[in-house]
Amino acid sequence: MHNHPSGDPHPSRADIEMTKQVVAAAGALGIVVHDHLVIGRGTHASFKSMGLL
């Protein structure tokens, strides 16, 4: 989970690529990443809900 100080919770291209790398590294260690949340001003975005995970 991380925040976007701009207030817009939509994942950036960098967020998506970094998450793919974290999921791959975690998987190699037998760890499951269940979601990645981006917090914005009064709202959030869920990678799982958006089909990005």
C-alpha distance matrix in Angstrom:
0.0 3.8 7.1 10.3 13.2 15.5 14.4 14.2 11.0 12.6 11.1 13.4 15.5 14.0 10.4 12.3 14.5 12.0 10.3 13.9 14.7 12.1 13.3 16.8 16.7 15.2 17.8 20.5 19.8 19.9 16.2 14.7 11.2 11.1 8.3 5.4 4.6 5.8 7.5 11.1 14.3 14.9 13.0 9.9 9.8 9.2 10.1 12.2 14.0 14.7 16.1 14.1 13.3
3.8 0.0 3.8 7.0 9.7 12.2 11.7 12.0 9.4 11.5 10.2 11.9 14.5 12.7 9.6 12.5 14.5 12.1 11.4 15.2 15.8 13.8 15.6 18.8 18.6 17.7 20.6 22.9 22.4 22.9 19.4 18.1 14.5 14.7 11.6 8.2 6.6 5.2 6.2 9.1 12.3 13.8 12.4 9.8 10.3 11.0 11.9 14.7 16.1 16.1 18.0 15.7 15.7
7.1 3.8 0.0 3.8 6.1 8.8 8.1 9.0 7.4 10.2 10.0 11.6 14.8 13.5 10.9 13.9 16.3 14.5 14.1 17.9 18.7 17.1 18.9 22.1 22.0 21.3 24.1 26.5 26.1 26.6 23.0 21.6 17.9 17.7 14.3 10.8 8.2 5.3 4.4 6.0 8.9 11.1 10.3 8.7 10.0 11.9 13.4 16.4 17.0 16.8 19.3 17.2 17.9
10.3 7.0 3.8 0.0 3.8 5.3 5.7 6.3 6.1 8.6 8.9 9.7 13.2 12.4 10.5 13.7 16.1 14.9 15.2 18.6 19.7 18.7 20.6 23.5 23.8 23.6 26.1 28.5 28.5 29.1 25.7 24.1 20.4 20.2 16.6 13.0 10.5 6.8 6.2 5.5 8.2 11.3 10.6 9.5 10.5 13.2 14.4 17.8 18.0 17.0 19.7 17.6 19.0
13.2 9.7 6.1 3.8 0.0 3.8 5.3 7.7 8.9 11.7 12.4 12.8 16.3 15.3 14.0 17.3 19.5 18.2 18.7 22.2 23.0 22.0 24.1 27.0 27.0 26.8 29.5 31.7 31.6 32.3 28.9 27.5 23.8 23.6 20.1 16.5 13.8 10.3 8.6 6.9 7.9 11.5 12.1 12.0 13.7 16.6 18.1 21.4 21.4 20.5 23.4 21.4 22.8
15.5 12.2 8.8 5.3 3.8 0.0 3.8 5.6 8.2 10.3 11.8 11.9 15.5 15.4 14.4 17.4 19.7 19.2 19.8 23.0 24.1 23.6 25.5 28.3 28.7 28.7 31.2 33.5 33.7 34.3 31.0 29.3 25.5 25.1 21.4 17.9 15.2 11.4 10.0 7.3 7.8 11.6 12.0 12.3 13.7 17.0 18.4 21.8 21.3 19.9 23.0 21.3 23.2
14.4 11.7 8.1 5.7 5.3 3.8 0.0 3.8 6.2 9.2 11.5 12.7 16.5 16.7 15.0 17.6 20.5 19.9 19.8 23.1 24.6 23.7 25.1 28.3 28.9 28.4 30.7 33.4 33.4 33.6 30.1 28.1 24.3 23.4 19.7 16.6 13.4 9.8 7.7 4.2 4.3 7.9 8.3 9.3 11.2 14.8 16.8 19.9 19.0 18.0 21.4 20.1 22.0
14.2 12.0 9.0 6.3 7.7 5.6 3.8 0.0 3.8 5.7 8.6 9.9 13.6 14.6 13.0 15.0 18.1 18.1 17.9 20.8 22.8 22.3 23.4 26.4 27.4 27.1 29.1 31.8 32.3 32.3 29.0 26.7 23.0 22.0 18.2 15.2 12.3 8.8 8.0 5.2 6.8 9.5 8.4 8.4 9.1 12.7 14.3 17.5 16.5 15.0 18.3 17.2 19.5
11.0 9.4 7.4 6.1 8.9 8.2 6.2 3.8 0.0 3.8 6.3 8.9 12.5 13.2 10.8 12.5 15.9 15.7 14.9 17.9 20.0 19.3 20.0 23.2 24.4 23.8 25.7 28.5 28.9 28.8 25.4 23.0 19.3 18.2 14.4 11.5 8.6 5.3 5.4 4.4 7.6 9.3 7.0 5.4 5.5 9.0 10.7 13.9 13.1 12.0 15.2 14.0 16.0
12.6 11.5 10.2 8.6 11.7 10.3 9.2 5.7 3.8 0.0 3.8 6.5 9.7 11.4 9.4 10.2 13.7 14.4 13.7 16.1 18.6 18.5 19.0 21.8 23.4 23.2 24.7 27.6 28.4 28.3 25.2 22.7 19.0 18.0 14.3 11.6 9.7 7.1 8.8 8.2 11.2 12.7 10.0 8.0 6.1 8.9 9.5 12.8 12.1 9.9 12.9 11.6 14.2
11.1 10.2 10.0 8.9 12.4 11.8 11.5 8.6 6.3 3.8 0.0 3.8 6.6 7.9 5.6 6.5 10.0 10.7 10.1 12.5 14.9 15.0 15.7 18.4 19.9 20.0 21.5 24.2 25.2 25.3 22.4 20.1 16.5 16.2 12.7 9.7 8.9 6.8 9.7 10.3 13.7 15.5 12.7 9.9 7.4 8.9 8.1 11.8 12.2 9.8 11.9 9.6 12.0
13.4 11.9 11.6 9.7 12.8 11.9 12.7 9.9 8.9 6.5 3.8 0.0 3.8 5.3 5.0 6.4 8.7 9.9 10.7 12.6 14.5 15.3 16.6 18.7 20.1 20.9 22.5 24.7 26.0 26.6 24.0 22.1 18.6 18.9 15.6 12.5 12.1 9.8 12.4 12.6 15.8 18.1 15.8 13.3 11.1 12.6 11.3 15.0 15.6 12.9 14.5 11.7 14.2
15.5 14.5 14.8 13.2 16.3 15.5 16.5 13.6 12.5 9.7 6.6 3.8 0.0 3.8 5.4 5.2 6.3 8.6 9.9 10.8 12.6 14.4 15.5 16.9 18.6 20.0 21.2 23.1 24.9 25.7 23.5 21.7 18.6 19.4 16.5 13.8 14.4 12.7 15.8 16.3 19.6 21.8 19.2 16.5 13.8 14.5 12.3 15.7 16.8 13.8 14.4 11.3 13.8
14.0 12.7 13.5 12.4 15.3 15.4 16.7 14.6 13.2 11.4 7.9 5.3 3.8 0.0 3.8 5.4 5.1 6.0 8.4 9.9 10.6 12.2 14.1 15.4 16.5 18.0 19.8 21.4 22.9 24.1 21.8 20.6 17.5 18.9 16.1 13.1 14.0 12.4 15.4 16.4 19.8 22.2 19.9 17.1 14.8 15.3 13.2 16.6 18.3 15.9 16.4 12.9 14.4
10.4 9.6 10.9 10.5 14.0 14.4 15.0 13.0 10.8 9.4 5.6 5.0 5.4 3.8 0.0 3.8 5.6 5.3 6.1 8.7 10.0 10.5 12.1 14.3 15.4 16.1 18.0 20.1 21.2 22.0 19.4 17.9 14.5 15.5 12.5 9.3 10.2 9.0 12.3 13.8 17.5 19.4 17.0 13.8 11.6 11.8 9.8 13.4 15.2 13.2 13.9 10.5 11.8
12.3 12.5 13.9 13.7 17.3 17.4 17.6 15.0 12.5 10.2 6.5 6.4 5.2 5.4 3.8 0.0 3.8 5.5 5.2 6.3 8.8 10.0 10.6 12.5 14.4 15.3 16.4 18.7 20.3 20.7 18.4 16.6 13.5 14.4 11.8 9.5 11.2 10.8 14.5 16.1 19.8 21.3 18.4 15.0 12.0 11.4 8.5 11.6 13.6 11.2 11.2 7.5 9.1
14.5 14.5 16.3 16.1 19.5 19.7 20.5 18.1 15.9 13.7 10.0 8.7 6.3 5.1 5.6 3.8 0.0 3.8 5.4 5.2 6.4 8.8 10.0 10.8 12.6 14.3 15.4 17.0 19.0 20.0 18.2 17.0 14.4 16.2 14.2 12.1 14.2 14.0 17.6 19.3 22.9 24.7 21.9 18.6 15.7 14.9 11.9 14.6 17.0 14.7 14.0 10.3 11.1
12.0 12.1 14.5 14.9 18.2 19.2 19.9 18.1 15.7 14.4 10.7 9.9 8.6 6.0 5.3 5.5 3.8 0.0 3.8 5.4 5.1 6.2 8.6 9.9 10.6 12.1 14.1 15.6 16.9 18.3 16.1 15.4 12.7 14.9 13.0 10.6 12.9 12.8 16.3 18.4 22.1 23.9 21.4 18.0 15.6 14.7 12.1 14.8 17.6 16.0 15.6 11.8 11.8
10.3 11.4 14.1 15.2 18.7 19.8 19.8 17.9 14.9 13.7 10.1 10.7 9.9 8.4 6.1 5.2 5.4 3.8 0.0 3.8 5.3 5.0 6.0 8.5 9.8 10.3 11.9 14.2 15.4 16.0 13.6 12.2 9.3 11.2 9.4 7.5 10.5 11.4 15.0 17.6 21.4 22.6 19.8 16.1 13.5 11.9 9.1 11.3 14.4 13.3 12.6 9.0 8.3
13.9 15.2 17.9 18.6 22.2 23.0 23.1 20.8 17.9 16.1 12.5 12.6 10.8 9.9 8.7 6.3 5.2 5.4 3.8 0.0 3.8 5.5 5.2 6.2 8.7 9.9 10.5 12.5 14.6 15.1 13.5 12.2 10.1 12.3 11.4 10.5 13.7 14.8 18.6 21.0 24.7 25.9 22.9 19.2 16.2 14.2 10.8 12.3 15.5 14.2 12.5 9.0 8.1
14.7 15.8 18.7 19.7 23.0 24.1 24.6 22.8 20.0 18.6 14.9 14.5 12.6 10.6 10.0 8.8 6.4 5.1 5.3 3.8 0.0 3.8 5.5 5.2 6.2 8.5 9.8 10.8 12.8 14.3 13.0 12.7 11.1 14.2 13.6 12.4 15.6 16.6 20.1 22.7 26.4 27.8 25.1 21.4 18.8 17.0 13.9 15.6 18.9 17.7 16.3 12.7 11.5
12.1 13.8 17.1 18.7 22.0 23.6 23.7 22.3 19.3 18.5 15.0 15.3 14.4 12.2 10.5 10.0 8.8 6.2 5.0 5.5 3.8 0.0 3.8 5.5 5.1 5.9 8.3 9.9 10.8 12.1 10.1 10.0 8.2 11.5 11.2 10.2 13.5 15.1 18.4 21.4 25.0 26.2 23.5 19.9 17.6 15.6 13.0 14.3 17.9 17.4 16.3 13.0 11.0
13.3 15.6 18.9 20.6 24.1 25.5 25.1 23.4 20.0 19.0 15.7 16.6 15.5 14.1 12.1 10.6 10.0 8.6 6.0 5.2 5.5 3.8 0.0 3.8 5.6 5.1 5.9 8.6 10.0 10.2 8.3 7.4 6.1 9.3 9.7 10.0 13.7 15.9 19.4 22.4 26.1 26.8 23.8 20.1 17.5 14.8 11.9 12.3 16.0 15.9 14.1 11.2 8.5
16.8 18.8 22.1 23.5 27.0 28.3 28.3 26.4 23.2 21.8 18.4 18.7 16.9 15.4 14.3 12.5 10.8 9.9 8.5 6.2 5.2 5.5 3.8 0.0 3.8 5.5 5.1 6.4 8.9 9.9 9.4 9.5 9.4 12.7 13.5 13.7 17.4 19.3 22.9 25.8 29.5 30.4 27.4 23.6 20.9 18.3 15.2 15.5 19.2 18.7 16.5 13.6 11.2
16.7 18.6 22.0 23.8 27.0 28.7 28.9 27.4 24.4 23.4 19.9 20.1 18.6 16.5 15.4 14.4 12.6 10.6 9.8 8.7 6.2 5.1 5.6 3.8 0.0 3.8 5.4 5.2 6.8 9.0 8.5 9.9 10.1 13.8 14.7 14.7 18.2 20.1 23.3 26.4 30.1 31.1 28.4 24.7 22.4 20.0 17.2 17.8 21.5 21.3 19.5 16.5 14.0
15.2 17.7 21.3 23.6 26.8 28.7 28.4 27.1 23.8 23.2 20.0 20.9 20.0 18.0 16.1 15.3 14.3 12.1 10.3 9.9 8.5 5.9 5.1 5.5 3.8 0.0 3.8 5.4 5.2 6.3 4.9 6.5 7.2 10.9 12.5 13.1 16.7 19.1 22.2 25.5 29.1 29.7 27.0 23.3 21.2 18.5 16.1 16.1 19.9 20.4 18.7 16.1 13.1
17.8 20.6 24.1 26.1 29.5 31.2 30.7 29.1 25.7 24.7 21.5 22.5 21.2 19.8 18.0 16.4 15.4 14.1 11.9 10.5 9.8 8.3 5.9 5.1 5.4 3.8 0.0 3.8 5.2 4.9 5.2 6.2 8.1 11.3 13.5 14.8 18.6 21.2 24.5 27.8 31.4 31.7 28.8 25.0 22.6 19.5 16.8 16.2 20.0 20.4 18.1 16.0 12.7
20.5 22.9 26.5 28.5 31.7 33.5 33.4 31.8 28.5 27.6 24.2 24.7 23.1 21.4 20.1 18.7 17.0 15.6 14.2 12.5 10.8 9.9 8.6 6.4 5.2 5.4 3.8 0.0 3.8 5.6 7.4 9.6 11.6 15.0 17.1 18.0 21.7 24.1 27.3 30.6 34.2 34.8 32.0 28.3 25.9 23.0 20.2 19.9 23.7 23.9 21.5 19.2 16.1
19.8 22.4 26.1 28.5 31.6 33.7 33.4 32.3 28.9 28.4 25.2 26.0 24.9 22.9 21.2 20.3 19.0 16.9 15.4 14.6 12.8 10.8 10.0 8.9 6.8 5.2 5.2 3.8 0.0 3.8 5.5 8.9 11.2 14.6 16.9 18.0 21.5 24.1 27.0 30.5 34.0 34.4 31.8 28.1 26.2 23.2 21.0 20.5 24.3 25.0 23.0 20.8 17.5
19.9 22.9 26.6 29.1 32.3 34.3 33.6 32.3 28.8 28.3 25.3 26.6 25.7 24.1 22.0 20.7 20.0 18.3 16.0 15.1 14.3 12.1 10.2 9.9 9.0 6.3 4.9 5.6 3.8 0.0 3.8 6.6 9.9 12.7 15.6 17.5 21.0 24.0 26.8 30.4 33.8 33.8 31.1 27.4 25.4 22.1 20.0 18.9 22.6 23.7 21.5 19.8 16.2
16.2 19.4 23.0 25.7 28.9 31.0 30.1 29.0 25.4 25.2 22.4 24.0 23.5 21.8 19.4 18.4 18.2 16.1 13.6 13.5 13.0 10.1 8.3 9.4 8.5 4.9 5.2 7.4 5.5 3.8 0.0 3.8 6.6 9.5 12.3 14.0 17.4 20.5 23.2 26.8 30.2 30.1 27.4 23.9 22.1 18.9 17.1 16.1 19.8 21.1 19.3 17.6 14.0
14.7 18.1 21.6 24.1 27.5 29.3 28.1 26.7 23.0 22.7 20.1 22.1 21.7 20.6 17.9 16.6 17.0 15.4 12.2 12.2 12.7 10.0 7.4 9.5 9.9 6.5 6.2 9.6 8.9 6.6 3.8 0.0 3.8 6.1 9.2 11.6 15.0 18.3 21.1 24.7 28.0 27.8 24.8 21.2 19.2 15.8 14.0 12.6 16.2 17.7 15.9 14.5 10.8
11.2 14.5 17.9 20.4 23.8 25.5 24.3 23.0 19.3 19.0 16.5 18.6 18.6 17.5 14.5 13.5 14.4 12.7 9.3 10.1 11.1 8.2 6.1 9.4 10.1 7.2 8.1 11.6 11.2 9.9 6.6 3.8 0.0 3.8 5.8 7.8 11.3 14.5 17.4 20.9 24.3 24.2 21.3 17.6 15.6 12.3 10.6 9.8 13.5 14.8 13.5 11.8 8.4
11.1 14.7 17.7 20.2 23.6 25.1 23.4 22.0 18.2 18.0 16.2 18.9 19.4 18.9 15.5 14.4 16.2 14.9 11.2 12.3 14.2 11.5 9.3 12.7 13.8 10.9 11.3 15.0 14.6 12.7 9.5 6.1 3.8 0.0 3.8 7.3 10.1 13.7 16.3 19.7 22.9 22.3 19.2 15.7 13.7 10.2 9.2 7.4 10.7 12.8 11.9 11.1 7.9
8.3 11.6 14.3 16.6 20.1 21.4 19.7 18.2 14.4 14.3 12.7 15.6 16.5 16.1 12.5 11.8 14.2 13.0 9.4 11.4 13.6 11.2 9.7 13.5 14.7 12.5 13.5 17.1 16.9 15.6 12.3 9.2 5.8 3.8 0.0 3.8 6.4 10.0 12.7 16.1 19.3 18.9 15.8 12.2 10.1 6.7 5.9 5.4 8.5 10.2 10.1 9.1 6.8
5.4 8.2 10.8 13.0 16.5 17.9 16.6 15.2 11.5 11.6 9.7 12.5 13.8 13.1 9.3 9.5 12.1 10.6 7.5 10.5 12.4 10.2 10.0 13.7 14.7 13.1 14.8 18.0 18.0 17.5 14.0 11.6 7.8 7.3 3.8 0.0 3.8 6.8 9.9 13.2 16.7 16.9 14.0 10.2 8.3 6.0 5.4 7.1 9.7 10.3 11.1 9.1 8.0
4.6 6.6 8.2 10.5 13.8 15.2 13.4 12.3 8.6 9.7 8.9 12.1 14.4 14.0 10.2 11.2 14.2 12.9 10.5 13.7 15.6 13.5 13.7 17.4 18.2 16.7 18.6 21.7 21.5 21.0 17.4 15.0 11.3 10.1 6.4 3.8 0.0 3.8 6.3 9.7 13.1 13.1 10.3 6.6 5.6 4.7 6.4 8.6 9.7 10.4 12.4 11.0 10.8
5.8 5.2 5.3 6.8 10.3 11.4 9.8 8.8 5.3 7.1 6.8 9.8 12.7 12.4 9.0 10.8 14.0 12.8 11.4 14.8 16.6 15.1 15.9 19.3 20.1 19.1 21.2 24.1 24.1 24.0 20.5 18.3 14.5 13.7 10.0 6.8 3.8 0.0 3.8 6.6 10.2 11.2 8.7 5.5 5.1 6.7 8.2 11.3 11.8 11.5 14.0 12.4 13.1
7.5 6.2 4.4 6.2 8.6 10.0 7.7 8.0 5.4 8.8 9.7 12.4 15.8 15.4 12.3 14.5 17.6 16.3 15.0 18.6 20.1 18.4 19.4 22.9 23.3 22.2 24.5 27.3 27.0 26.8 23.2 21.1 17.4 16.3 12.7 9.9 6.3 3.8 0.0 3.8 7.0 7.9 6.2 4.4 6.6 8.9 11.4 14.1 13.9 14.1 17.0 15.8 16.6
11.1 9.1 6.0 5.5 6.9 7.3 4.2 5.2 4.4 8.2 10.3 12.6 16.3 16.4 13.8 16.1 19.3 18.4 17.6 21.0 22.7 21.4 22.4 25.8 26.4 25.5 27.8 30.6 30.5 30.4 26.8 24.7 20.9 19.7 16.1 13.2 9.7 6.6 3.8 0.0 3.8 6.0 5.2 5.4 8.0 11.3 13.7 16.5 15.8 15.4 18.7 17.7 19.1
14.3 12.3 8.9 8.2 7.9 7.8 4.3 6.8 7.6 11.2 13.7 15.8 19.6 19.8 17.5 19.8 22.9 22.1 21.4 24.7 26.4 25.0 26.1 29.5 30.1 29.1 31.4 34.2 34.0 33.8 30.2 28.0 24.3 22.9 19.3 16.7 13.1 10.2 7.0 3.8 0.0 3.8 5.6 7.9 11.0 14.3 17.1 19.7 18.5 18.3 21.8 21.1 22.6
14.9 13.8 11.1 11.3 11.5 11.6 7.9 9.5 9.3 12.7 15.5 18.1 21.8 22.2 19.4 21.3 24.7 23.9 22.6 25.9 27.8 26.2 26.8 30.4 31.1 29.7 31.7 34.8 34.4 33.8 30.1 27.8 24.2 22.3 18.9 16.9 13.1 11.2 7.9 6.0 3.8 0.0 3.8 7.2 10.8 13.8 17.2 19.1 17.4 18.0 21.6 21.4 22.7
13.0 12.4 10.3 10.6 12.1 12.0 8.3 8.4 7.0 10.0 12.7 15.8 19.2 19.9 17.0 18.4 21.9 21.4 19.8 22.9 25.1 23.5 23.8 27.4 28.4 27.0 28.8 32.0 31.8 31.1 27.4 24.8 21.3 19.2 15.8 14.0 10.3 8.7 6.2 5.2 5.6 3.8 0.0 3.8 7.2 10.2 13.6 15.4 13.7 14.2 17.8 17.8 19.1
9.9 9.8 8.7 9.5 12.0 12.3 9.3 8.4 5.4 8.0 9.9 13.3 16.5 17.1 13.8 15.0 18.6 18.0 16.1 19.2 21.4 19.9 20.1 23.6 24.7 23.3 25.0 28.3 28.1 27.4 23.9 21.2 17.6 15.7 12.2 10.2 6.6 5.5 4.4 5.4 7.9 7.2 3.8 0.0 3.8 6.7 10.0 12.0 10.8 11.3 14.6 14.4 15.4
9.8 10.3 10.0 10.5 13.7 13.7 11.2 9.1 5.5 6.1 7.4 11.1 13.8 14.8 11.6 12.0 15.7 15.6 13.5 16.2 18.8 17.6 17.5 20.9 22.4 21.2 22.6 25.9 26.2 25.4 22.1 19.2 15.6 13.7 10.1 8.3 5.6 5.1 6.6 8.0 11.0 10.8 7.2 3.8 0.0 3.8 6.5 8.9 7.9 7.7 11.0 10.6 12.1
9.2 11.0 11.9 13.2 16.6 17.0 14.8 12.7 9.0 8.9 8.9 12.6 14.5 15.3 11.8 11.4 14.9 14.7 11.9 14.2 17.0 15.6 14.8 18.3 20.0 18.5 19.5 23.0 23.2 22.1 18.9 15.8 12.3 10.2 6.7 6.0 4.7 6.7 8.9 11.3 14.3 13.8 10.2 6.7 3.8 0.0 3.8 5.3 5.2 6.1 8.6 8.4 9.0
10.1 11.9 13.4 14.4 18.1 18.4 16.8 14.3 10.7 9.5 8.1 11.3 12.3 13.2 9.8 8.5 11.9 12.1 9.1 10.8 13.9 13.0 11.9 15.2 17.2 16.1 16.8 20.2 21.0 20.0 17.1 14.0 10.6 9.2 5.9 5.4 6.4 8.2 11.4 13.7 17.1 17.2 13.6 10.0 6.5 3.8 0.0 3.8 5.5 5.1 6.2 4.9 5.6
12.2 14.7 16.4 17.8 21.4 21.8 19.9 17.5 13.9 12.8 11.8 15.0 15.7 16.6 13.4 11.6 14.6 14.8 11.3 12.3 15.6 14.3 12.3 15.5 17.8 16.1 16.2 19.9 20.5 18.9 16.1 12.6 9.8 7.4 5.4 7.1 8.6 11.3 14.1 16.5 19.7 19.1 15.4 12.0 8.9 5.3 3.8 0.0 3.8 5.4 5.2 5.8 4.9
14.0 16.1 17.0 18.0 21.4 21.3 19.0 16.5 13.1 12.1 12.2 15.6 16.8 18.3 15.2 13.6 17.0 17.6 14.4 15.5 18.9 17.9 16.0 19.2 21.5 19.9 20.0 23.7 24.3 22.6 19.8 16.2 13.5 10.7 8.5 9.7 9.7 11.8 13.9 15.8 18.5 17.4 13.7 10.8 7.9 5.2 5.5 3.8 0.0 3.8 5.5 7.6 8.2
14.7 16.1 16.8 17.0 20.5 19.9 18.0 15.0 12.0 9.9 9.8 12.9 13.8 15.9 13.2 11.2 14.7 16.0 13.3 14.2 17.7 17.4 15.9 18.7 21.3 20.4 20.4 23.9 25.0 23.7 21.1 17.7 14.8 12.8 10.2 10.3 10.4 11.5 14.1 15.4 18.3 18.0 14.2 11.3 7.7 6.1 5.1 5.4 3.8 0.0 3.8 5.5 7.8
16.1 18.0 19.3 19.7 23.4 23.0 21.4 18.3 15.2 12.9 11.9 14.5 14.4 16.4 13.9 11.2 14.0 15.6 12.6 12.5 16.3 16.3 14.1 16.5 19.5 18.7 18.1 21.5 23.0 21.5 19.3 15.9 13.5 11.9 10.1 11.1 12.4 14.0 17.0 18.7 21.8 21.6 17.8 14.6 11.0 8.6 6.2 5.2 5.5 3.8 0.0 3.8 5.6
14.1 15.7 17.2 17.6 21.4 21.3 20.1 17.2 14.0 11.6 9.6 11.7 11.3 12.9 10.5 7.5 10.3 11.8 9.0 9.0 12.7 13.0 11.2 13.6 16.5 16.1 16.0 19.2 20.8 19.8 17.6 14.5 11.8 11.1 9.1 9.1 11.0 12.4 15.8 17.7 21.1 21.4 17.8 14.4 10.6 8.4 4.9 5.8 7.6 5.5 3.8 0.0 3.8
13.3 15.7 17.9 19.0 22.8 23.2 22.0 19.5 16.0 14.2 12.0 14.2 13.8 14.4 11.8 9.1 11.1 11.8 8.3 8.1 11.5 11.0 8.5 11.2 14.0 13.1 12.7 16.1 17.5 16.2 14.0 10.8 8.4 7.9 6.8 8.0 10.8 13.1 16.6 19.1 22.6 22.7 19.1 15.4 12.1 9.0 5.6 4.9 8.2 7.8 5.6 3.8 0.0
